Amino acid sequence: MDYISTRDPKRTPAKFSDILLGGLAPDGGLYLPVEYPQIDDATLTRWRDVLADEGYAALAAEVLQLFVDDIPTDDLKAICARAYTTPKFSDPDIVPVTELEDGLWIGHLSMGPTAAFKDMAMQLLGELFEYELARRGETLNILGATSGDTGSSAEYAMRGRHGISVFMLTPAGRMTPFQQAQMFGLEDPNIHNIALDGVFDDCQDVVKAVSGDLEYKAANRIGAVNSINWARLMAQIVYYVSSWIRMTETNDQKVSFSVPTGNFGDVCAGHIAKSMGVPIDRLIVATNENDVLDEFFRTGAYRVRSSEETQATSSPSMDISRASNFERFIFDLLGRDAERIAEKFGVKVKQGGFTLTGDPAFPEASAVHGFLSGRSTHADRVETIRDCWERLGVMVDPHTADGIHVARDLRDQVSTPIVCLETALPVKFADTIMEATGTEPDMPERFAGIMDAPRRVVDLPNDADVVKDFILDNIATK
């Protein structure tokens, strides 16, 4: 399996282990397989048996083997077995699926060590990084940006790992107290938290600016854990497969997914799973008030917002107005035309965006790829959380509430069962839960005392050069 950049018209091939450590392509594009592997009925049946008999980790190894040909099969199986295990994940199913109400289910992605769906990819990424670095005798300095959950998931996956340092940018004052406590309370010397003077998109821009300095990136072994890293999406494909299996009895049954998203990574994994032949019907994009993705799927206009226009909401992990993974989907939508992608994402996005309104490809976003979309407001989230708690006895976090609200709004357009992908446990957003229900969310035992831990965080200006200097002072050593 070879990989290509979304912006490279020459389609220069790269191997998985190389793009794993590199993250962003040298031309600024994102890596994708040369072509998606195609699965047949026999494969689906085998996967169904593997999940039932051997569990989630074994299924993950089966799926990942389609994308990874430069790691021996036995090693890949061992990596997956270390990544997806209990008690690291609090449920032996790893991703259980439960019914919320008639026609609507919840895929529980928050069973991991930081109670967020990002653990599903990060735990695998930590194992892959450590394996590949040991194989090469190299070190890695991970630079990432987080609007909430990516940072803590990455840090918990990488803490204490030999030869790895993590530098995580956060938008100062934009995360919940629990999210800050999870990250800033870590005392591992290889973890470095940076509170940047800006919003998440500013943090993401700094990551791209540092990664775009190819000489600096190579000299200092800069890698990525944000969803620009292909391995993140590859890992997420697995829970679409496992959720489909848990929801069906035969291979001709389809399932739809409602996915709360800001950066388009989670739902992009669903798009790839569907493109491979997993029987997925609809992919519902659920946004909050920062509705750049909903606007695109309704109108064809991808209109990025400025930092000043990006609203601070009660589902803060989705307070994003430039969805970095969106480039991967548009690459597929436009027939994998790298020159058009380079023009749109390398030039037009910097000028405020682009439109596909009137382009023959745009209707295919729904008709062929199955996308629907909707948005949610704070009032919608509060009412959804209250209803789920008081009427159904289920407490959900604000992001999952976005997904439930939009799924309910669009249910008459979907003929198959809808699985709403959970994003986090309610404890991470206690203020909104209290507003909606008057009840404090349960604090899992593994987080006892987390709010009282001392904080380790450095305040830096929104300046890529300053961040570069900080990295140089704290880089990983062999």
Steps between C-alpha positions, in 0.01 A plus 500: 500500500648834389387847604481826308455865591175676418705780339752302297404463131796261452347262759841432655460180706586475870488208743289484815786506751641814338174697501430376854795697633475792258133598526449782250632449146793723391273687256251582775253233392357207693581137437247246377534149356558490124166323496271374773506122548172340402334241721254231401233296671749237606715762672202643686406151618854431619510834686168420662641169627827659618320763708273238657775247572812708563385854578565857388882486497499203262251676273722810500796291386288351219393843373841660538671226299323639194689829541834395649741277309832609652436371853500119543154357564590351839647833613188686387280256692710554812480878459120485480483262797698748713294798382151359555485324833331522836527662749654764271153504344229462762272274292617166359312575175727810465221666295161380629184611318178561695150603398395855595151497350317351205724524194785680682798339669821620667845369410700539820846626405588640843607188685871589476742657751396863435126434449505634142465343157851617412634215715385257231772624265755636744556177689584330171715793388707484817576134442577556130734792573695315768529190280622686192742727688658200674530324165682801355693608809354851469317760708185701430371838613122505467341838436124520523207734553187430698163663554426264785546124483779429250763643733422292805453183293836554330678577823359199684597279205856639479586571864815329614578352159869476417630736232179703472422855612156660461437871444129572514354839410171600663292816454545691825182499709293315240484152656290381792660478846494118484670496158768737629550291813546181296779654295665753727506262798739253334849504650677281244815683383437413134164685500497876427175699509491838326209741542501714186353849488226423245228256397537140382541600136798716601654198675442290191656768280814500717523120469474530122754784490755302700434185294526708183858600589644185347860565610395558862259205493766259373776625728285472811296189418160673515200267475125539535219336695223728383259345253722624216691178583355221287547240775236682708235454231611145432439410865158666497380293205499199733219623726275564201552135410445374855189716549353380171561139607338553841196660334437235234445128459556470123739668259224658292382719790614864501554743787525880505721708730450843653840650575564816704797660326697819460820386333337234278737225612249273676246509218772478233587157641137407441525624143801277442329199659199555273730540198660164585165324490392495865115510478454858619193690382513864614778702664343787694733794571392670824653839577445761768468874439834489318323352202748524213450130416121509520502803271707313243280191490190718470630753246831388350681802647797434725536832679766502769460737793756727663611456860269786596205327333563166672255475785581358843222247564394238753631227265852649483678212328302597188582871512686473171453698181764346273456124489841360410377150410242640261774511235503121490131478419511775236796317342275198453198710398698672224634179350833523684608802297808613695541824306145611584554406864825697520322801352199478731670411828836659436368828360123543523467399865754767595278749316188394687389178334353368178173380355394189314149633448413411141790255470374163368689328783314674781175297486712187537585601858152383594390276214819292477684554827189513718557823689229696679558780748349721767594736780422538867488797739565524872126493562471186287780332694352586838156376399642179350707426811198569722269282290745208485546515877144560617311290243752231412729485804810552288750780564695624195766764452433819296675378183310174497187708557581689179508166318174379656320827427602502133422128462149559635451795264601292198349166597221527241767516227671180618351154456757307704590488872719794606798458731603828661871488574566612856791738542562520876362419842279769658744559788722700264225762462349522847378861475280432199375174650403684819320768299303238310420251775577658836709189567876462526631241253663194651876522549661171389728362768806530276463881504469544877703801615579618148367850560736549796826416324756780436516639147796485260440734204697771320331812361634602158396759239340401169839484326640194321861614551453522876352150501796374296743640757309335784517164320873536449543547875308181580553251215502124556832323539594137436 
